[in-house]
Amino acid sequence: MPIKRFMTLERHIIENERKYPGATGELSNLLSDLALAAKIVSLEVNKAGLVDILGFTGDKNIHGEEVKKLDMFAHDTLIKAMDHGGHLCVMASEEEEGLIHIPPQHKIGKYVMLFDPLDGSSNIDVNVSIGTIFSIYRRKTKGEGQGKLEDCLQKGSEQIVAGYVVYGSSTILVYTTGNGVYGFTLDPSVGEFILSHDNIKIPTKGKIYSVNEGNYLYWEDGLKKYIKYLQQHDKETCRPYTGRYIGSLVADFHRNLIYGGIFMYPRDNRNPNGKLRLMYECNPLSYIVEQAGGKASDGHTRILDIQPKELHQRVPLFIGSQHDVRIAEEFVQGQRDLETK
């Protein structure tokens, strides 16, 4: 039986960086800081039922949603882990209305980080998987001062790193630097992320669809037809599909990345622009899924091609296996009907 190579996240990052002439090691150090923050958040999530950390803070975030204590813990932990290393010039968080500047006493770096500190936090109190999503860009503005809004409002195609952490039955960190997608599981006995998912490739076609069907009444006709299409019996196209919806984007996405399928959070009559945030959720996950051979769309346009206009911009999202997203687009755009195979 062949012996698997023992590969930690830090070792993987360093070995990958060696492939690029002129690499300075800054990106490796930045990702190491992120991994440390993920370990700290994971520790708190795993003992959330035992300490006074559950429930609401009593405040609301900029989206009018109630903020939970663990949300702010994750938000603050990521900032404290990342603001002093000298790698970043600015940050932005789903929980913060404006830019997060680097303290003036610290060195200003050449990278930009955007993050959703705790996706799916409405599930905290019922012990359902939640996660952290992050993306990193190169600075666009010139100079050595603080980063600006322009540095954050870049297309998703300009990302140089994207990743997420799932806090579930185990803690898994998945990331890409544009050269494949890799997953690492936290071994609590040694406190290290160990390579568990090498060069992840999403199946071209899946058998799972993930969507909140409670919103069916408010959907456009094309999407309603697509859902009915997935539920029809047709042996040739391996239908019907299986419905799986956790209600935690990171967890739903991670399952479909491994097994194949499609996750959808479409526009509807109440939310004509969708509900998911382009910068903090859709862009990083779209970068990951494309690196794994999948596809991400708003129903009409490739997610990574959308030029953001504001930090908290919302967009519809169809993401997953190539075949499944393509068929969804055809229904949404009115190019396909239930009778067509």
Residue pairs with C-beta under 8 A, 6 or more apart in sequence:
5 195
6 194
7 194
7 195
8 184
8 192
8 193
8 194
8 195
9 31
9 35
9 173
9 184
9 192
9 193
9 194
9 195
10 28
10 32
10 35
10 192
10 193
12 182
12 184
12 195
13 27
13 28
13 31
13 32
14 25
14 28
16 177
16 179
17 23
17 25
17 27
17 28
19 179
26 87
26 109
26 110
26 111
27 87
27 111
27 136
27 160
27 161
27 177
29 85
29 87
30 82
30 85
30 87
30 88
30 109
30 111
30 113
30 136
31 161
31 175
33 81
33 82
33 85
33 87
34 78
34 81
34 82
34 134
34 163
35 173
35 193
36 81
37 77
37 78
37 80
37 81
37 82
37 132
38 132
38 165
38 171
38 173
38 186
38 193
39 171
39 186
39 191
40 77
40 81
41 73
41 74
41 77
41 78
41 117
41 118
41 132
41 165
41 167
42 165
42 167
42 171
42 186
44 51
44 53
44 70
44 73
44 74
45 70
45 124
45 130
45 167
46 167
46 171
47 53
48 54
48 70
48 124
49 127
53 69
53 70
53 73
54 68
54 69
54 70
54 124
54 125
55 68
55 69
55 125
56 66
56 67
56 68
56 69
57 66
57 67
57 68
57 69
57 71
57 72
59 66
59 67
60 66
60 67
61 67
61 71
61 94
61 95
62 96
62 97
62 312
63 312
67 95
68 118
68 121
68 122
68 124
70 118
70 121
70 124
71 95
71 117
71 118
71 121
72 95
74 117
74 118
74 132
75 93
75 95
75 96
75 117
75 118
77 117
78 93
78 115
78 117
78 132
78 134
79 91
79 93
79 100
82 88
82 91
82 113
83 91
83 100
83 102
83 103
83 106
84 103
84 106
85 109
86 106
86 107
86 108
86 109
87 109
87 110
87 111
88 102
88 108
88 109
88 111
88 112
88 113
88 147
89 102
89 108
89 109
89 110
89 111
89 112
89 139
89 146
89 147
89 151
90 99
90 100
90 101
90 102
90 112
90 146
90 147
90 148
90 151
90 152
91 99
91 100
91 102
91 112
91 113
91 114
91 115
92 99
92 100
92 112
92 113
92 114
92 115
92 152
92 279
92 280
92 311
93 100
93 114
93 115
93 116
93 117
93 280
94 115
94 116
94 117
94 277
94 280
94 281
94 312
95 117
97 311
97 312
98 311
99 147
99 148
99 149
99 152
99 311
101 146
101 147
102 108
102 109
102 146
102 147
108 144
108 145
108 146
108 147
109 139
110 138
110 139
111 136
111 137
111 138
111 139
111 160
112 136
112 137
112 138
112 139
112 147
112 151
112 152
112 154
113 134
113 135
113 136
113 137
114 134
114 135
114 137
114 152
114 279
114 280
114 283
114 284
115 132
115 133
115 134
115 135
115 280
116 132
116 133
116 134
116 277
116 280
116 281
117 132
118 124
118 130
118 131
118 132
119 130
119 131
119 132
119 133
119 164
119 248
119 249
119 250
119 281
120 128
120 129
120 130
120 131
120 246
120 247
120 248
120 249
120 250
120 251
121 130
122 247
123 129
123 130
123 246
123 247
123 248
124 130
128 246
128 247
128 248
128 251
129 166
129 167
129 168
129 169
129 246
129 248
129 250
129 251
130 166
130 167
130 248
130 250
130 251
131 164
131 165
131 166
131 167
131 248
131 249
131 250
131 251
131 254
132 164
132 165
132 167
132 250
133 163
133 164
133 249
133 250
133 280
133 281
133 284
133 285
134 161
134 162
134 163
134 164
134 284
135 156
135 159
135 161
135 162
135 163
135 279
135 280
135 283
135 284
135 287
136 159
136 160
136 161
136 162
137 151
137 152
137 154
137 158
137 159
137 160
138 158
138 160
139 147
139 151
140 150
140 151
140 154
141 147
141 148
141 150
141 151
149 311
152 279
152 311
153 279
153 307
153 308
153 309
153 310
153 311
154 308
155 304
155 305
155 306
155 307
155 308
156 278
156 282
156 283
156 284
156 286
156 287
156 303
156 304
156 305
156 306
157 287
157 304
157 305
159 178
159 283
159 284
159 287
159 304
160 177
160 178
161 175
161 176
161 177
161 178
162 175
162 176
162 283
162 284
162 285
162 287
162 288
163 173
163 174
163 175
163 176
163 284
163 288
164 173
164 174
164 175
164 250
164 253
164 254
164 284
164 285
164 288
165 171
165 172
165 173
165 174
165 250
166 172
166 174
166 250
166 251
166 254
168 251
170 185
170 186
171 185
171 186
172 183
172 184
172 185
172 186
172 196
172 197
172 254
173 183
173 184
173 186
173 193
174 181
174 182
174 183
174 184
174 197
174 200
174 254
174 257
174 288
175 181
175 182
175 288
176 182
176 287
176 288
176 291
176 292
178 287
178 291
179 291
180 199
180 200
180 291
181 197
181 199
181 200
181 201
181 257
181 288
181 291
181 292
182 195
182 197
182 198
182 199
182 200
183 195
183 196
183 197
183 200
184 193
184 194
184 195
184 196
184 197
185 193
185 194
185 196
186 192
186 193
186 194
187 193
187 194
197 258
200 257
200 258
200 292
201 292
201 293
202 256
202 257
202 258
202 260
202 289
202 292
202 293
202 294
202 320
202 321
203 259
203 260
203 321
204 260
204 293
204 321
204 322
204 323
205 238
205 260
205 321
205 322
205 323
205 324
206 241
206 256
206 259
206 260
206 261
206 262
206 320
206 321
206 324
207 238
207 241
207 242
207 259
207 260
207 261
208 241
208 242
208 243
208 244
208 255
208 256
208 259
208 260
208 261
208 262
209 227
209 230
209 241
209 242
209 243
209 244
209 261
209 262
209 264
209 324
210 243
210 244
210 245
210 246
210 252
210 255
210 256
210 261
210 262
210 263
210 264
211 227
211 243
211 245
211 263
211 264
211 265
211 266
212 245
212 247
212 265
213 227
213 243
213 245
215 268
216 224
216 227
218 268
218 269
218 270
219 266
219 268
219 269
220 266
220 267
220 268
220 332
222 331
222 332
222 333
222 334
223 264
223 266
223 328
223 331
223 332
225 331
225 336
225 337
225 338
226 327
226 328
226 331
226 332
228 338
229 239
229 327
229 331
229 338
230 239
230 240
230 241
231 239
231 240
231 241
232 239
232 240
232 338
233 239
233 240
234 341
236 341
237 341
241 261
244 252
244 255
244 261
245 252
246 252
246 255
249 263
249 265
249 276
249 281
249 285
252 263
253 263
253 285
253 289
253 319
255 261
256 262
256 263
256 319
256 320
256 321
257 288
257 289
257 292
257 294
257 320
260 320
260 321
260 324
261 320
261 321
261 324
262 318
262 319
262 320
262 321
262 324
262 325
262 328
263 317
263 318
263 319
263 320
264 317
264 318
264 319
264 328
265 274
265 275
265 276
265 316
265 317
266 274
266 299
266 316
266 317
266 318
266 332
267 273
267 274
267 299
267 316
271 314
273 313
273 314
273 315
273 316
274 298
274 314
274 315
274 316
274 317
275 314
276 282
276 314
276 315
276 316
276 317
277 312
277 313
277 314
278 303
278 306
278 308
278 313
278 314
278 315
279 308
279 311
279 312
279 313
281 317
282 296
282 303
282 315
282 317
282 319
283 303
283 304
285 296
285 319
286 296
286 302
286 303
286 304
286 319
287 304
289 295
289 296
289 319
289 320
290 296
290 304
293 322
294 319
294 320
294 321
294 322
294 325
295 319
295 320
295 321
295 322
295 325
295 326
296 302
296 303
296 304
296 317
296 318
296 319
296 325
297 303
297 317
297 318
297 319
297 325
297 328
297 329
298 306
298 315
298 316
298 317
298 318
299 316
299 318
299 328
299 329
299 332
299 333
300 329
300 332
300 333
303 315
303 317
303 319
306 315
318 325
318 328
318 329
318 332
319 325
327 336
329 335
330 336
331 337
